[in-house]
Amino acid sequence: MTEIEWIAAGLGLANVALVVRRSVWNYPFALAMVSLYFFVFVDAKLYSDAILQLFFLAINLYGWWAWLKVRQAAGEVTVGGLSWPARGLWLAGTVALSLGWGFGMAHFTDANAPIADAMILGGSVAAQILMAMRRWENWLLWIAVDLIAVPLYFSRGLEPTAGLYLVFLALAVAGLVTWRKKLPA
């Protein structure tokens, strides 16, 4: 799977670099990346991550449509933020989803690192939805996901993917800074 993993990692770099810039052209790269990563994660028995790629496929199609619609109306892809109560609800929902999924994977499958894998799934689902909604808080979740993903993928022998998520971590910090600067005054 090494060649497929390397290609997926390259597509991922292009994808996130374009997201940081708020470019709608991130979505074709995302769709190709998640399609390849599905097979990489099945092979590594990281089933939550494999299932996550199917979610990413659907939400990236929605995000592409939503970003194009906003860009046409506003002339650019605008960003916003959540209220404090909404942040609390998103955080509680993300933790509940992650733990529930992780315990299920630990009990019903032979998944490797089911809790850490589920934390990546739960955080990624919430972050991807918030990204499609163009909320800056998505970057905080991506930072948390990346901090969990790097050691997990490295421990499973997925060095290119671990390296990609290390770069994603740096890009997530850049995205956080960039998007916060674009918030309405």
QUIPE-V41503 format. One record per run of one state. SS is the DSSP state (H for helix, E for strand, - for the rest). FROM is the first residue (numbers start at 1). TO is the last residue. If there is no record, write none. Layout:
ss:SS from:FROM to:TO
ss:SS from:FROM to:TO
This chain:
ss:- from:1 to:1
ss:H from:2 to:20
ss:- from:21 to:25
ss:H from:26 to:43
ss:- from:44 to:46
ss:H from:47 to:74
ss:- from:75 to:79
ss:E from:80 to:80
ss:- from:81 to:83
ss:H from:84 to:108
ss:- from:109 to:113
ss:H from:114 to:132
ss:- from:133 to:134
ss:E from:135 to:135
ss:- from:136 to:137
ss:H from:138 to:155
ss:- from:156 to:158
ss:H from:159 to:181
ss:- from:182 to:185
